[in-house]
Amino acid sequence: MDLKFLYTGDIHWNVPAFSKISSIIKEEKDPYILLDAGDSISSVSDGLESILAMNLIGYNFLTIGNHALDIKPEKLSLVLNKSEFTIFSPNISIPGFSGEEFKLMEIDNIKIGVLGVCFPGIVKSQHLFEGYEISDSEPILEKIPIYRKQCDVLILLSHLGYDKDIEVAKKYPELDLIIGGHTHTILKEGKIVNNTLICHSGGEGNFLGKIIVSLDNSKKIISKSHKLFSLSDEKEDEDFLKKFNAIKEEQGIYSGDKIIGEALCNFVAEKYSGETAIGDFVTDLIRLNTETDIVILNATCVNPILTLGKITYELLQQVIYWDNELNETTITGALLYRIISRMLSLFVEDPYYFLYFSGIQVEYIDNPVCRRVFKLLENISSKNTQSMYIKTPNRDKVNMCNLCKEANSPVCLRDDPYTSCVNRRINIYKDGVLISPNSFYSLIVPSFLIRGGLNQQYSPFFEECVFTSVDINIKELLIDYFKIYGSLKYVQDNRLKIYFERDIKDSKK
């Protein structure tokens, strides 16, 4: 017989994705088990909307993710206690809530065991509210051989991240499936490691995962398959929305009819794809209201889903779903070059690391090239300097040293470190003037980045900075803006320009 598992993970802000998930699973005729690998409880309404949506759809299992801890313990426990499904939190102590470690269920005499574990430790860049106690996941994982004896199919529901899932699969061959999250990894067909099928569905509510496990009459697994369904073009389930809004109204959290303003253009863009009009607007708004020189935000702060038309408070909560506390400091131009250089070197490999910024303009060469290239940039017409990023298959093989040869130069500067302020492949301007490494600038940055940002990539940069808290809530700042102006129209101004080999060559013709 076949066992069917549907799963999600890292939905975060995208509560509307639940409506599309509902639309897909309505078509499923055979029994299924519905699971979530964590971080689908966002801080919107302290996680209540996510729990109510998952109750309505009929989830069976969820493991706690790190972003559940964005919510204060006393509020999170109230929300989790409203769940109608099993929640795993064996290595996180949540006052007022008792999570599970392992659960058995049975379908057609087949015993299915689900073990849930959370991330191995708190994300250092994330604020940890007092009251949570976090322990290592390894003592729980060591029980896998014991749980194996109790079931025919054993599943690990993991919010440990893709690399850790691979380690676990290598160490514990008793596992049949690992359904994972945390790293937003997209595995279209899954990955077999030590006979364990590892499955990840990305993040932001873009995919629904489906797993089929086939067993013979002796309950032995004979095959495992995995596929992802894109939610981007899926229609929303109107029946679900109607019931969902009614439930939210009963809970006192529905504000869908409250109009706060109007968008005169469409601000929808792919998240973490780079600069967006709404990202430019929000960072500009913060900078103008604080009279600060520069504002930098992690892309997580601003969600580019603002559509043309009326803006409700409900929609605004999805646009600014994670309202980081903001802080101000003073930095040198040299440190600014290091921060932006680090961001761009990460961004060209993984767009998830993008940072929104205001008050500066950036030119970036997408190859380790000689600084003489910047002289050629002056000849590139404006029509060829659009902000963009396109992956090129042979990008790492491009050799720009020919520029030095053409200039009859005895020295090639191609191998200078990208963080060098003298021989760099990045230019940063403020008000049209190249920023000096020795100048000082006021900077506003979220706490998330001060603590290191995603995977601690920015942790060394702010260690010697002295910060003061900025009394600004981004969501409230936007509401005040609409109270004054009523509507919003903003055009992305291409404050980031990334140049490619073809741009340089075209400029020489």
Secondary structure as GFF3:
##gff-version 3
##sequence-region A 1 509
A	DSSP	beta_strand	2	8	.	.	.	ID=ss1
A	DSSP	alpha_helix	17	25	.	.	.	ID=ss2
A	DSSP	beta_strand	33	36	.	.	.	ID=ss3
A	DSSP	three_ten_helix	44	47	.	.	.	ID=ss4
A	DSSP	alpha_helix	48	57	.	.	.	ID=ss5
A	DSSP	beta_strand	61	63	.	.	.	ID=ss6
A	DSSP	three_ten_helix	66	70	.	.	.	ID=ss7
A	DSSP	alpha_helix	73	80	.	.	.	ID=ss8
A	DSSP	beta_strand	86	88	.	.	.	ID=ss9
A	DSSP	beta_strand	92	93	.	.	.	ID=ss10
A	DSSP	beta_strand	102	107	.	.	.	ID=ss11
A	DSSP	beta_strand	110	117	.	.	.	ID=ss12
A	DSSP	beta_strand	133	134	.	.	.	ID=ss13
A	DSSP	alpha_helix	138	141	.	.	.	ID=ss14
A	DSSP	alpha_helix	144	148	.	.	.	ID=ss15
A	DSSP	beta_strand	153	158	.	.	.	ID=ss16
A	DSSP	alpha_helix	162	171	.	.	.	ID=ss17
A	DSSP	beta_strand	177	180	.	.	.	ID=ss18
A	DSSP	beta_strand	191	193	.	.	.	ID=ss19
A	DSSP	beta_strand	196	200	.	.	.	ID=ss20
A	DSSP	beta_strand	207	215	.	.	.	ID=ss21
A	DSSP	beta_strand	221	230	.	.	.	ID=ss22
A	DSSP	alpha_helix	238	251	.	.	.	ID=ss23
A	DSSP	beta_strand	259	263	.	.	.	ID=ss24
A	DSSP	alpha_helix	277	290	.	.	.	ID=ss25
A	DSSP	beta_strand	294	298	.	.	.	ID=ss26
A	DSSP	three_ten_helix	299	301	.	.	.	ID=ss27
A	DSSP	beta_strand	309	312	.	.	.	ID=ss28
A	DSSP	alpha_helix	313	319	.	.	.	ID=ss29
A	DSSP	beta_strand	326	332	.	.	.	ID=ss30
A	DSSP	alpha_helix	333	347	.	.	.	ID=ss31
A	DSSP	three_ten_helix	351	353	.	.	.	ID=ss32
A	DSSP	beta_strand	355	358	.	.	.	ID=ss33
A	DSSP	beta_strand	361	365	.	.	.	ID=ss34
A	DSSP	alpha_helix	373	377	.	.	.	ID=ss35
A	DSSP	three_ten_helix	382	384	.	.	.	ID=ss36
A	DSSP	three_ten_helix	395	397	.	.	.	ID=ss37
A	DSSP	alpha_helix	402	406	.	.	.	ID=ss38
A	DSSP	beta_strand	426	430	.	.	.	ID=ss39
A	DSSP	beta_strand	433	434	.	.	.	ID=ss40
A	DSSP	beta_strand	440	446	.	.	.	ID=ss41
A	DSSP	alpha_helix	447	450	.	.	.	ID=ss42
A	DSSP	three_ten_helix	454	456	.	.	.	ID=ss43
A	DSSP	beta_strand	468	470	.	.	.	ID=ss44
A	DSSP	alpha_helix	474	485	.	.	.	ID=ss45
A	DSSP	beta_strand	487	488	.	.	.	ID=ss46
A	DSSP	beta_strand	496	499	.	.	.	ID=ss47
A	DSSP	alpha_helix	501	507	.	.	.	ID=ss48
###
